[in-house]
Amino acid sequence: MTAFKELRLLPWTGPDGKPCFLNTDDNDSPMSRLADNMESVQLGMATDLLGQAVEILAEADADPDDLRLLTKDLTGALRDTLRVATSRGQRLDSRSTDHRSH
């Protein structure tokens, strides 16, 4: 059985908000590629949102509703980005452990 740390944390959660994991040794499997693509989309959206945030925050009279929406969107983007970073970090740790054991 695959150890917990060897499972890939996917860039989405289940319907109940719990993390989803992928158990595969194939980094080119359809699910791995889907996860890679989703991570790319999430990071791209976070980059775009950061640009929008800079513009909104530069406005002296920014609308409070716009600021609330910005905060909500930034919170979601940060959550996604941290999930991507965690997943990639775990995979890097796993690879370095694999190389040391051979």
Buried (B, 14 or more C-beta within 10 A) or exposed (E): EEEEEBBBBBBBEEEEEEBBEBEBEEEEEEEBEBBEEBBEEBBEBBEEBEEEBEEBEEEEEEEEEEBEEBEEBBEBBEEBBEBBEEBEEBBEEBEEEEEEEE
